[in-house]
């Protein structure tokens, strides 16, 4: 505060793609400025988003970015999207109820292309499966208590083999969470650094959908966390927000793999919709804004449509 008037600061909006990063900055006087640079250029900078901010602020390559200069940074990114598409996520262990090791592979046995003679199954994201001797009934009855002792050995072996990320998905675990919590506690003691439980990640019915979401969270969250930490380290005092697949923003420290798959595309759709509404603000009240969006990046291309309101999908296949 200066003389009772809050000093204006910079604000930044960033689209961090797989090939290019676009930075839009709003100067304290309200003027918008932009900068475009390669997302990966390790000979010149550690991270493109931070380098772009420093460029617009006129800072040296190693100068700190502080809250005295910047009000906030809001970012959409395809880091998780591209890691999923290119299968570059964290090697993941799946721990599930005994007898259900192949449930996510079998899935719902849908045949979207009924007459194809050669069936190509989706590539699984987990590297290994451990079956836990446990079972809760659909109404919460204890059918088999979790055998923690028998689970310890295979978990330790997986850890010793180099796995650090684990997804825990038990039958009816979305509602009756005791066994998943016990397995998580054991994994923490062993040393796993990323532990995603189905009741904490996707507390919903449907074993396969819940399991897939939990696995993808365990698979992508470590990659995402490393990137978020990289950005935040260069501006620790600046409020940093990331776009989620839902089209809303979240604090950097709450940004999870399951919410980041469509982070970049969602930001593009929100921007497209707002731009269209402004462009067609003079349309007659009975007419509806209808726009097709085409967002082509270096790794993936996204097509969307907007017809006056956002349409929500609660299950998505990528």
One Martini backbone bead per residue (centre of mass of N, CA, C, O) as a GRO file, in nm:
protein
  318
    1UNK     BB    1   0.098   0.035   0.020
    2UNK     BB    2   0.027   0.384  -0.107
    3UNK     BB    3  -0.143   0.627   0.023
    4UNK     BB    4  -0.397   0.413   0.026
    5UNK     BB    5  -0.286   0.282  -0.248
    6UNK     BB    6  -0.281   0.029  -0.458
    7UNK     BB    7  -0.045  -0.119  -0.627
    8UNK     BB    8   0.023  -0.202  -0.938
    9UNK     BB    9   0.051  -0.506  -1.127
   10UNK     BB   10   0.130  -0.780  -1.264
   11UNK     BB   11  -0.013  -1.010  -1.511
   12UNK     BB   12  -0.050  -1.369  -1.595
   13UNK     BB   13  -0.093  -1.565  -1.904
   14UNK     BB   14  -0.056  -1.923  -1.974
   15UNK     BB   15   0.055  -2.139  -2.253
   16UNK     BB   16   0.170  -2.472  -2.204
   17UNK     BB   17   0.314  -2.651  -2.438
   18UNK     BB   18   0.497  -2.888  -2.614
   19UNK     BB   19   0.636  -2.656  -2.807
   20UNK     BB   20   0.485  -2.394  -2.706
   21UNK     BB   21   0.494  -2.072  -2.532
   22UNK     BB   22   0.242  -1.848  -2.406
   23UNK     BB   23   0.263  -1.498  -2.310
   24UNK     BB   24   0.049  -1.293  -2.107
   25UNK     BB   25   0.070  -0.947  -2.023
   26UNK     BB   26  -0.017  -0.715  -1.758
   27UNK     BB   27   0.034  -0.413  -1.703
   28UNK     BB   28  -0.001  -0.162  -1.474
   29UNK     BB   29  -0.140   0.020  -1.721
   30UNK     BB   30  -0.304  -0.228  -1.897
   31UNK     BB   31  -0.116  -0.339  -2.095
   32UNK     BB   32  -0.068  -0.571  -2.352
   33UNK     BB   33   0.163  -0.848  -2.365
   34UNK     BB   34   0.385  -1.064  -2.561
   35UNK     BB   35   0.521  -1.412  -2.564
   36UNK     BB   36   0.729  -1.644  -2.755
   37UNK     BB   37   0.835  -1.991  -2.685
   38UNK     BB   38   1.003  -2.255  -2.622
   39UNK     BB   39   0.943  -2.514  -2.406
   40UNK     BB   40   1.227  -2.645  -2.504
   41UNK     BB   41   1.553  -2.486  -2.383
   42UNK     BB   42   1.809  -2.578  -2.188
   43UNK     BB   43   2.041  -2.374  -2.286
   44UNK     BB   44   1.855  -2.108  -2.172
   45UNK     BB   45   1.622  -2.267  -1.994
   46UNK     BB   46   1.421  -2.434  -1.767
   47UNK     BB   47   1.155  -2.246  -1.820
   48UNK     BB   48   0.931  -2.089  -2.024
   49UNK     BB   49   0.739  -1.934  -1.838
   50UNK     BB   50   0.957  -1.791  -1.669
   51UNK     BB   51   1.112  -1.667  -1.909
   52UNK     BB   52   0.874  -1.495  -2.014
   53UNK     BB   53   0.839  -1.322  -1.763
   54UNK     BB   54   1.125  -1.205  -1.753
   55UNK     BB   55   1.116  -1.070  -2.028
   56UNK     BB   56   0.873  -0.872  -1.965
   57UNK     BB   57   1.024  -0.755  -1.698
   58UNK     BB   58   1.344  -0.730  -1.750
   59UNK     BB   59   1.503  -0.980  -1.652
   60UNK     BB   60   1.716  -1.184  -1.552
   61UNK     BB   61   1.764  -1.529  -1.570
   62UNK     BB   62   1.810  -1.530  -1.224
   63UNK     BB   63   1.585  -1.361  -1.133
   64UNK     BB   64   1.355  -1.283  -0.918
   65UNK     BB   65   1.005  -1.348  -0.859
   66UNK     BB   66   0.773  -1.124  -0.716
   67UNK     BB   67   0.496  -0.989  -0.542
   68UNK     BB   68   0.584  -0.691  -0.607
   69UNK     BB   69   0.534  -0.741  -0.928
   70UNK     BB   70   0.322  -0.989  -0.898
   71UNK     BB   71  -0.004  -1.090  -0.861
   72UNK     BB   72  -0.035  -1.326  -1.096
   73UNK     BB   73  -0.055  -1.676  -1.215
   74UNK     BB   74  -0.202  -1.824  -1.514
   75UNK     BB   75  -0.232  -2.179  -1.615
   76UNK     BB   76  -0.201  -2.376  -1.904
   77UNK     BB   77  -0.146  -2.738  -1.965
   78UNK     BB   78   0.016  -3.031  -2.149
   79UNK     BB   79   0.187  -3.215  -1.969
   80UNK     BB   80  -0.021  -3.443  -1.910
   81UNK     BB   81  -0.127  -3.497  -2.190
   82UNK     BB   82   0.150  -3.581  -2.320
   83UNK     BB   83   0.224  -3.803  -2.119
   84UNK     BB   84  -0.017  -3.980  -2.202
   85UNK     BB   85   0.019  -3.998  -2.514
   86UNK     BB   86   0.345  -4.085  -2.476
   87UNK     BB   87   0.401  -4.256  -2.224
   88UNK     BB   88   0.555  -4.053  -1.967
   89UNK     BB   89   0.495  -4.159  -1.704
   90UNK     BB   90   0.475  -4.310  -1.406
   91UNK     BB   91   0.554  -4.589  -1.279
   92UNK     BB   92   0.285  -4.820  -1.188
   93UNK     BB   93   0.107  -4.946  -0.912
   94UNK     BB   94  -0.140  -5.200  -0.857
   95UNK     BB   95  -0.387  -5.221  -0.595
   96UNK     BB   96  -0.606  -5.502  -0.542
   97UNK     BB   97  -0.843  -5.715  -0.525
   98UNK     BB   98  -0.880  -6.029  -0.497
   99UNK     BB   99  -0.962  -6.130  -0.838
  100UNK     BB  100  -0.905  -5.814  -0.991
  101UNK     BB  101  -0.646  -5.776  -1.180
  102UNK     BB  102  -0.828  -5.769  -1.475
  103UNK     BB  103  -1.059  -5.552  -1.470
  104UNK     BB  104  -0.931  -5.314  -1.640
  105UNK     BB  105  -0.883  -5.484  -1.892
  106UNK     BB  106  -1.177  -5.582  -1.938
  107UNK     BB  107  -1.390  -5.409  -1.829
  108UNK     BB  108  -1.692  -5.382  -2.038
  109UNK     BB  109  -1.667  -5.519  -2.324
  110UNK     BB  110  -1.659  -5.321  -2.542
  111UNK     BB  111  -1.771  -5.266  -2.905
  112UNK     BB  112  -1.740  -4.997  -3.100
  113UNK     BB  113  -1.623  -5.205  -3.336
  114UNK     BB  114  -1.788  -5.481  -3.412
  115UNK     BB  115  -1.640  -5.570  -3.713
  116UNK     BB  116  -1.369  -5.603  -3.616
  117UNK     BB  117  -1.104  -5.837  -3.648
  118UNK     BB  118  -0.901  -5.636  -3.501
  119UNK     BB  119  -0.825  -5.609  -3.168
  120UNK     BB  120  -0.740  -5.310  -2.986
  121UNK     BB  121  -0.613  -5.262  -2.692
  122UNK     BB  122  -0.561  -5.076  -2.442
  123UNK     BB  123  -0.312  -4.925  -2.285
  124UNK     BB  124  -0.167  -4.970  -1.993
  125UNK     BB  125  -0.047  -4.778  -1.708
  126UNK     BB  126   0.037  -5.018  -1.554
  127UNK     BB  127   0.315  -5.235  -1.455
  128UNK     BB  128   0.172  -5.358  -1.189
  129UNK     BB  129   0.022  -5.625  -0.981
  130UNK     BB  130  -0.158  -5.638  -0.666
  131UNK     BB  131  -0.306  -5.865  -0.445
  132UNK     BB  132  -0.545  -5.823  -0.193
  133UNK     BB  133  -0.649  -5.963   0.112
  134UNK     BB  134  -0.976  -5.850   0.055
  135UNK     BB  135  -1.329  -5.764   0.167
  136UNK     BB  136  -1.609  -5.575   0.082
  137UNK     BB  137  -1.923  -5.512   0.094
  138UNK     BB  138  -2.183  -5.327  -0.042
  139UNK     BB  139  -2.286  -5.274   0.285
  140UNK     BB  140  -2.008  -5.304   0.477
  141UNK     BB  141  -1.929  -5.586   0.504
  142UNK     BB  142  -1.700  -5.810   0.646
  143UNK     BB  143  -1.534  -6.060   0.458
  144UNK     BB  144  -1.216  -5.945   0.452
  145UNK     BB  145  -0.952  -5.874   0.602
  146UNK     BB  146  -0.672  -5.707   0.583
  147UNK     BB  147  -0.356  -5.842   0.488
  148UNK     BB  148  -0.080  -5.680   0.574
  149UNK     BB  149   0.151  -5.887   0.580
  150UNK     BB  150   0.108  -6.001   0.280
  151UNK     BB  151   0.147  -5.708   0.147
  152UNK     BB  152   0.435  -5.616   0.218
  153UNK     BB  153   0.622  -5.782   0.033
  154UNK     BB  154   0.526  -5.688  -0.259
  155UNK     BB  155   0.568  -5.389  -0.201
  156UNK     BB  156   0.870  -5.402  -0.143
  157UNK     BB  157   0.952  -5.527  -0.417
  158UNK     BB  158   0.847  -5.293  -0.592
  159UNK     BB  159   1.027  -5.079  -0.463
  160UNK     BB  160   1.303  -5.223  -0.521
  161UNK     BB  161   1.237  -5.208  -0.844
  162UNK     BB  162   1.141  -4.869  -0.859
  163UNK     BB  163   0.871  -4.812  -0.751
  164UNK     BB  164   0.670  -4.495  -0.650
  165UNK     BB  165   0.382  -4.556  -0.769
  166UNK     BB  166   0.036  -4.584  -0.634
  167UNK     BB  167  -0.269  -4.772  -0.683
  168UNK     BB  168  -0.575  -4.789  -0.485
  169UNK     BB  169  -0.822  -5.058  -0.557
  170UNK     BB  170  -1.125  -5.136  -0.407
  171UNK     BB  171  -1.393  -5.291  -0.330
  172UNK     BB  172  -1.598  -5.041  -0.221
  173UNK     BB  173  -1.384  -4.803  -0.148
  174UNK     BB  174  -1.550  -4.536  -0.187
  175UNK     BB  175  -1.714  -4.603   0.101
  176UNK     BB  176  -1.510  -4.825   0.223
  177UNK     BB  177  -1.190  -4.706   0.347
  178UNK     BB  178  -1.011  -4.873   0.542
  179UNK     BB  179  -0.828  -5.050   0.355
  180UNK     BB  180  -0.702  -4.825   0.187
  181UNK     BB  181  -0.577  -4.678   0.431
  182UNK     BB  182  -0.393  -4.914   0.517
  183UNK     BB  183  -0.236  -4.938   0.250
  184UNK     BB  184  -0.127  -4.651   0.251
  185UNK     BB  185   0.033  -4.666   0.514
  186UNK     BB  186   0.224  -4.887   0.415
  187UNK     BB  187   0.339  -4.734   0.167
  188UNK     BB  188   0.460  -4.500   0.331
  189UNK     BB  189   0.659  -4.670   0.501
  190UNK     BB  190   0.820  -4.778   0.253
  191UNK     BB  191   0.824  -4.495   0.031
  192UNK     BB  192   0.608  -4.395  -0.132
  193UNK     BB  193   0.541  -4.084  -0.314
  194UNK     BB  194   0.277  -4.200  -0.472
  195UNK     BB  195  -0.068  -4.204  -0.344
  196UNK     BB  196  -0.363  -4.348  -0.484
  197UNK     BB  197  -0.692  -4.340  -0.392
  198UNK     BB  198  -1.016  -4.394  -0.473
  199UNK     BB  199  -1.151  -4.226  -0.236
  200UNK     BB  200  -0.960  -3.966  -0.301
  201UNK     BB  201  -1.008  -3.942  -0.624
  202UNK     BB  202  -1.295  -4.140  -0.690
  203UNK     BB  203  -1.590  -4.140  -0.501
  204UNK     BB  204  -1.730  -4.383  -0.693
  205UNK     BB  205  -1.897  -4.566  -0.870
  206UNK     BB  206  -1.744  -4.791  -1.050
  207UNK     BB  207  -1.467  -4.966  -1.075
  208UNK     BB  208  -1.335  -4.894  -1.348
  209UNK     BB  209  -1.350  -4.585  -1.345
  210UNK     BB  210  -1.213  -4.551  -1.072
  211UNK     BB  211  -0.953  -4.701  -1.148
  212UNK     BB  212  -0.861  -4.532  -1.389
  213UNK     BB  213  -0.841  -4.261  -1.235
  214UNK     BB  214  -0.634  -4.354  -1.022
  215UNK     BB  215  -0.410  -4.438  -1.216
  216UNK     BB  216  -0.376  -4.164  -1.365
  217UNK     BB  217  -0.296  -4.011  -1.113
  218UNK     BB  218  -0.039  -4.178  -1.046
  219UNK     BB  219   0.095  -4.136  -1.334
  220UNK     BB  220   0.087  -3.796  -1.341
  221UNK     BB  221   0.151  -3.644  -1.073
  222UNK     BB  222   0.466  -3.649  -1.069
  223UNK     BB  223   0.506  -3.486  -1.327
  224UNK     BB  224   0.342  -3.240  -1.237
  225UNK     BB  225   0.490  -3.175  -0.972
  226UNK     BB  226   0.764  -3.112  -1.098
  227UNK     BB  227   0.663  -2.873  -1.263
  228UNK     BB  228   0.539  -2.698  -1.044
  229UNK     BB  229   0.798  -2.676  -0.872
  230UNK     BB  230   0.968  -2.537  -1.087
  231UNK     BB  231   0.797  -2.280  -1.106
  232UNK     BB  232   0.764  -2.203  -0.798
  233UNK     BB  233   1.073  -2.167  -0.730
  234UNK     BB  234   1.089  -1.879  -0.900
  235UNK     BB  235   0.791  -1.788  -0.737
  236UNK     BB  236   0.703  -1.831  -0.417
  237UNK     BB  237   0.512  -1.552  -0.368
  238UNK     BB  238   0.335  -1.621  -0.612
  239UNK     BB  239   0.036  -1.660  -0.733
  240UNK     BB  240  -0.057  -1.997  -0.846
  241UNK     BB  241  -0.243  -2.111  -1.134
  242UNK     BB  242  -0.452  -2.382  -1.263
  243UNK     BB  243  -0.595  -2.544  -1.517
  244UNK     BB  244  -0.866  -2.744  -1.549
  245UNK     BB  245  -1.073  -2.966  -1.706
  246UNK     BB  246  -1.333  -2.794  -1.601
  247UNK     BB  247  -1.234  -2.469  -1.633
  248UNK     BB  248  -1.090  -2.430  -1.365
  249UNK     BB  249  -0.919  -2.305  -1.094
  250UNK     BB  250  -0.609  -2.386  -0.914
  251UNK     BB  251  -0.394  -2.440  -0.694
  252UNK     BB  252  -0.087  -2.566  -0.735
  253UNK     BB  253  -0.097  -2.764  -0.474
  254UNK     BB  254  -0.391  -2.895  -0.596
  255UNK     BB  255  -0.268  -3.020  -0.846
  256UNK     BB  256  -0.379  -3.297  -1.040
  257UNK     BB  257  -0.368  -3.542  -1.269
  258UNK     BB  258  -0.686  -3.586  -1.310
  259UNK     BB  259  -0.716  -3.251  -1.367
  260UNK     BB  260  -0.488  -3.221  -1.630
  261UNK     BB  261  -0.550  -3.350  -1.911
  262UNK     BB  262  -0.742  -3.072  -2.004
  263UNK     BB  263  -0.611  -2.796  -1.942
  264UNK     BB  264  -0.543  -2.664  -2.213
  265UNK     BB  265  -0.813  -2.708  -2.371
  266UNK     BB  266  -0.997  -2.566  -2.161
  267UNK     BB  267  -0.873  -2.285  -2.194
  268UNK     BB  268  -0.948  -2.255  -2.494
  269UNK     BB  269  -1.257  -2.271  -2.458
  270UNK     BB  270  -1.297  -2.034  -2.268
  271UNK     BB  271  -1.171  -1.824  -2.459
  272UNK     BB  272  -1.357  -1.871  -2.702
  273UNK     BB  273  -1.627  -1.806  -2.564
  274UNK     BB  274  -1.562  -1.517  -2.473
  275UNK     BB  275  -1.489  -1.403  -2.751
  276UNK     BB  276  -1.762  -1.464  -2.886
  277UNK     BB  277  -1.939  -1.295  -2.694
  278UNK     BB  278  -1.801  -1.025  -2.766
  279UNK     BB  279  -1.832  -1.035  -3.082
  280UNK     BB  280  -2.168  -1.109  -3.034
  281UNK     BB  281  -2.315  -0.883  -2.852
  282UNK     BB  282  -2.527  -0.771  -3.095
  283UNK     BB  283  -2.712  -0.986  -3.087
  284UNK     BB  284  -2.992  -1.114  -3.077
  285UNK     BB  285  -3.151  -1.251  -2.806
  286UNK     BB  286  -3.252  -1.518  -2.976
  287UNK     BB  287  -2.965  -1.561  -3.037
  288UNK     BB  288  -2.693  -1.797  -3.077
  289UNK     BB  289  -2.387  -1.880  -2.992
  290UNK     BB  290  -2.175  -2.037  -3.252
  291UNK     BB  291  -1.878  -2.243  -3.208
  292UNK     BB  292  -1.570  -2.349  -3.352
  293UNK     BB  293  -1.289  -2.526  -3.230
  294UNK     BB  294  -0.923  -2.502  -3.314
  295UNK     BB  295  -0.651  -2.677  -3.146
  296UNK     BB  296  -0.319  -2.657  -3.257
  297UNK     BB  297  -0.046  -2.849  -3.187
  298UNK     BB  298   0.251  -3.035  -3.170
  299UNK     BB  299   0.092  -3.302  -3.043
  300UNK     BB  300  -0.210  -3.187  -3.037
  301UNK     BB  301  -0.568  -3.190  -3.126
  302UNK     BB  302  -0.857  -2.970  -3.072
  303UNK     BB  303  -1.213  -3.009  -3.076
  304UNK     BB  304  -1.485  -2.767  -3.051
  305UNK     BB  305  -1.797  -2.650  -2.892
  306UNK     BB  306  -2.021  -2.351  -2.883
  307UNK     BB  307  -2.382  -2.286  -2.759
  308UNK     BB  308  -2.381  -2.060  -2.498
  309UNK     BB  309  -2.293  -2.323  -2.330
  310UNK     BB  310  -2.160  -2.535  -2.114
  311UNK     BB  311  -2.060  -2.872  -2.147
  312UNK     BB  312  -2.089  -3.159  -1.944
  313UNK     BB  313  -1.854  -3.421  -1.863
  314UNK     BB  314  -1.822  -3.716  -1.642
  315UNK     BB  315  -1.707  -3.891  -1.890
  316UNK     BB  316  -1.375  -3.969  -2.022
  317UNK     BB  317  -1.197  -4.048  -2.318
  318UNK     BB  318  -0.830  -4.070  -2.417
   0.00000   0.00000   0.00000
